[in-house]
Amino acid sequence: MSEIFTADVMWAFLQVIMIDLVLAGDNAIVIGLAAAGLPKDQRNKAILIGIVAATVLRIVFAALTTQLLQIVGLLLAGGVLLLWVCWKMWRELRTSHAEEHAAEAALEGHGAAGAPRKTFAQAAWQIVIADVSMSLDNVLAVAGAARDHPWVLVFGLILSIALMGLAASFIARLLQRHRWIAYVGLAVILYVSVDMIYRGFTEVYPLMAG
């Protein structure tokens, strides 16, 4: 039991919480933006599809990622991919307030004035495509932070699903009003990506040198 409360495990635990909080809010904003141009009845269905798809994809990616990261070289590749995620998040943090208000309104079941009209199929497709990318980002970041602590990874997966399903609009609103939380989360993900690149390089370098 004492091994669960080591400084290393607690640091991984805190990283996972911050990663889940920021990426769940980011995912919620993307889903809200995609659904904002739909009528109310279709909008709720599209958001539900997005949350269910994100949940299923996180479970599938978690099962695959934990195995793949054991292969020499893929930890380094995962770190580089996560570095690209950081750049993408940095750009998304500069999203206009009008777009964020549209996303928040859609998540809360209200229409968004000025949102471009689209068909249900278009919105659902946008949401699923975004979910594939963002679910992989989330699982990769959590797996990188959890390292050799499987229970931390499991906790991160459950927390991510719970935040997406139960508190999506609240988190999106929280990140909009308190921008510094998102920047702290971005810094944590950047740290995880650099750490993965370093550990991946130490795995690959002996093979390259040999």
N, C-alpha and C positions, 0 to 999 in steps of 0.2 A: 504493500500500500504506500510506503514511503517513497517508492520510485515514481509514483504518480505526481507527487508534489515537489519534484526537483525544479530548480530554476530553469533548466532547459525546457522541461515540459510546460511550465507555466508561461514561458516566453512564446512557445509555439501556440499555446492555447489563446493567448491575447492576440497574436497575429491573425489566427484563424477567425476570431470574432470580428476584428476590424475589416478583414478581407470580405467576409460574408456580408457585413453591414453595408459596405460601400458598393460591392458588386450587385447585391440584391436590389439596392436603390437604383443603381444604374440600369439594371435589367428592367425594373418596373417602369422607369421613364421611357425606355425604348418601346416597351409594350404599349404604354399609354399613348405615345406619339403615333404609333402605327394604327391604333384603334380610334384616334381622335376624330377622324373624318367620317365615321359610321353613324347611322341612326342608333338610338339608345338600345333597342333590343339586340341588334347585331353587335354593338360595341361591347356589351357584357359577355356575349358568347365568345368574341374574339379575345378578350382579356382572359377568360377562363381557359381557352385553348392555349394561350401563351403560358399561363401558370402551370397547367398540366404538362405541356411539352417540356418546359424548363425542368420540372420535377423528374420526369422520366429520363431526360437527357443527362441530368446530373448523376443519377444512379448508374446509368450505363457507362458514362465517361469515368466515374470513380472506379468502377470495377476494372476498366481497361487501363487507366492511367497508372494505378498502383503497380500493375504488372509491367507495363512498358518502361516505366522509369527505372526498373531494375536492369534494363539492357544498357550496356556500356555505350555512351555517346548520346543517348536520348535525354539524359538529364541536362546535358549541355544544350541540346536542341530545344528542350522545354524552357530553359532559362532564357534563351534568345527569343523564343515565341512570347514569353511573358514580358520581356523588355518591350516588344512591339505593343503588347496590351497596355503597358504604361503610357506609351506615346499616344495610343488611341484614347485612353482615359483622359489624358491631359487635354486633348482636343475637345472631347465631349464635355469637360468641365467648363468650357468656354461657350457652351450652348446658350442661345439667347433666352432671356426670361420669358418671352412670349411663347416659345416652344415648350418650356418647362411648365408653364401655366396650362397649356393645352393638354400636356400629358397628365398633369395632376387632376384636371377637370375630368378627363376620360376615366381615370382610375377610380374617381369618386362617383362615377355614373352621370356626370353632367356633360352637356355638349360643349364644344370648344369653338368659339366664334372665329371665323377666318380659317379654320382647318380645311385643307383640301379634301374634296369628296373622293371617295374610292369605293370599290366593291368589297363585299365581305371576303371574297377569294383573294383579292389583292392584299388586304390587311392581314389575313391569316397567313399568307405566304411570307410577307415581310416579318411577321412575328416569329414564325418557325425558323426562318433563316437567321434572324438575330439571336434566337434562343440557342441554336447550334453553336454559334461563335461564343456567346457569353457564358453558356454552361461549361464549355471546354475551358474558357479563361478562368472561371470560378474554381473548377475542380483542380486544374493545374496549379493555381496559386495556393489552394488549400493543401494539396499534396506536397508541394514544395515547402510550405511552412511546417507541416506536420512531421516531415522527415521520417524517422523510424518509430513513430508513435501512432500505431494503427487506431487506437481509441480516439485520438485527437482528430484524425481524419474522419472517422465515423461521426463524431460530434459535429464537425464542420459541415458535413453533408446534411445531417438532420437539421442543423440550425439554418443552413441556406434554404432548404425546402420550406421550413416553418416561416422564415421571414418573407419568402416569395408568396406563400399562400395566405398568410394571416395579416401581414403588416406592410404590404407593398406600397399602398398609397401613403401611409404614415412615414415610411422611410424616405420615399421620394420627396415628401414635403419637408422632412427634417434636413435632408441634404441640401435642399434648395435654400432653406432659411439659414443654415449654419454651414457655409461652404468649407470652413476649415476642417470639418470632419472628413469630407471627401478628399481633401489634400493630404491629411494624415494617412488615410487609407491608401492613397496613391504612393506615398512614401514607403509604407509597409510593403506593398506589392513590388516596388522598385528594389527594396532591400532583399526580398525573397528571390527575385529574378537574378540579381547580381550574385547572391549566395549560390543559387543553382548553377549559374555559369561557372563560378569558381570551382565548386565541387565536381561539376561535369568535366571541366578542363583537367583537374587532377586525376580523373579516371582515364581520360583519353590520352593525356600527354605521355605516360609510360609506354603505351602501345605505339604512338607516333615515334617516340625516341628509339624504341626497340626495332 
